Amino acid sequence: MPVPGYDEDDLDEMLEERLEKRDEQFLTPSQREEYENGGSLLDILSEDDIHRLLNDEA
């Protein structure tokens, strides 16, 4: 049984929630297109971007 918060689907959902809270454009146009076509944020974002989203409470 996966630990909540560490399952890939859970992490992707958490990233999606954090991304929706941001006022600025976080994704580049090509990243946004890939995401809208069903891409996973875990695959689209860099490791640094993922850490920024997960650690940023703003």
Secondary structure, DSSP 8 states (H G I E B T S, - for coil): ---TTTSHHHHHHHHHHHHHH-SS--S-HHHHHHHHTT--HHHHS-HHHHHHHHH---
